[in-house]
Amino acid sequence: MAGKSSIKHNLLGCLETALFMPGGAERFCASRSSMLKSFLIPLLVLPLSLITVIAAHPDPELPPTAAKILIAVYSLRTVIYLSAFLGFVYVMAKTMDRLESFYRFVTANNWLALPAAVLMIPLVLLFVTGAYGWSEIYPLMVLVTLYSYAYTAFMASYVLRIPMELACFIAIAGMAINQTSLDVMKWLAVNTLYLIS
């Protein structure tokens, strides 16, 4: 029963935080076990990203081997991004003497992948079914992504009890780490394939 209550509490926290309600960030548990369990959320959301990547590939006849490589690259990129971003926030929290809030930040950050995923699902479906092309859907996906960084900054401000300017810096750093991790993974994949062939 406690598990269901915890899930309900976290989902309510997601909704309130995504609506920029100050109490939402405090709903997430600050325990180590909750933090570790919260990593299931990015894992559950990952297939949505992988479907989008495969569907958006310029080659409509993507060979199975190439699809597997893309899936491996984007999956590993998620692990690298989360590790680098959370490591960055850990260092900041330690420097600012806010380490007691770090577990809650990680839990909230992982759960907050859900509101963005819920908004992305209709866009991905419209694209995959052919109702709209990539050039029509992509700007909306960028908008949802920017919105997710905005509510992440909002959450960081309340969870870590820091000024909004510093919380915005954390969100922007997350965006930069996300893009850099993708660039690094693409570079590694291309060079690895080049060496093998």
C-alpha positions, -999 to +999 in steps of 0.1 A: +000+000+000+029+023+008+042+018-027+009+029-043+008+059-020+043+069-030+036+066-067+005+087-063+025+113-043+052+114-070+027+117-098+010+146-080+044+161-075+050+158-113+017+175-121+022+203-096+058+210-106+049+209-143+023+236-135+049+256-116+032+251-082+057+255-054+045+226-033+050+201-060+088+198-056+084+190-019+062+160-026+092+139-038+108+117-012+143+126+000+154+090+008+182+070-010+158+041-017+133+064-034+161+080-054+173+046-067+138+034-075+132+066-095+157+056-121+130+032-134+112+063-148+139+073-174+142+036-183+104+035-190+105+067-210+136+056-231+116+036-257+097+067-267+130+084-275+142+054-294+111+051-315+114+088-324+151+084-333+145+054-355+114+069-372+132+102-378+162+086-395+166+099-430+170+063-445+135+048-446+150+013-452+173+014-422+191-020-419+185-039-386+222-037-377+222+001-381+190+003-361+206-017-333+237+006-333+214+036-331+195+021-302+228+013-284+242+048-290+210+066-277+206+042-247+242+047-237+239+084-242+210+085-217+232+068-191+261+092-198+239+122-197+222+113-164+256+104-148+272+137-160+243+159-151+236+144-117+274+145-110+274+182-119+244+188-095+261+168-068+292+190-070+271+221-069+250+209-040+281+200-021+297+234-028+265+252-017+261+230+014+228+217+001+238+180-001+208+170+022+185+179-007+204+159-034+184+127-031+152+146-035+166+165-065+175+132-083+141+117-075+122+147-087+144+150-118+138+114-128+100+116-122+098+148-141+106+129-173+070+119-172+052+152-180+075+158-210+069+122-222+031+126-219+033+158-241+057+140-265+035+109-271+009+126-293+036+143-313+055+110-318+023+092-328+014+120-353+049+117-368+051+078-368+016+075-384+026+099-412+000+125-403+028+152-401+063+153-413+095+157-392+098+194-402+063+201-388+067+181-356+102+190-346+095+226-336+068+214-312+092+188-298+118+216-292+090+236-274+082+207-251+119+201-244+124+238-235+093+236-213+107+206-195+139+225-188+119+254-174+100+232-149+133+215-141+148+249-131+117+256-111+120+223-093+157+228-086+150+262-071+126+248-046+143+215-039+178+229-034+165+261-019+186+283-043+178+315-063+160+310-096+190+324-115+212+295-102+184+270-108+182+283-144+220+278-147+215+241-136+188+236-162+209+252-190+239+232-179+217+201-182+207+211-217+244+216-226+254+182-211+225+165-229+237+179-263+273+173-256+267+137-246+249+131-279+278+147-299+303+126-280+284+094-286+280+101-323+317+108-326+326+076-308+301+056-329+314+070-362+350+065-353+344+030-339+326+020-371+354+035-392+381+015-372+361-017-376+357-013-414 
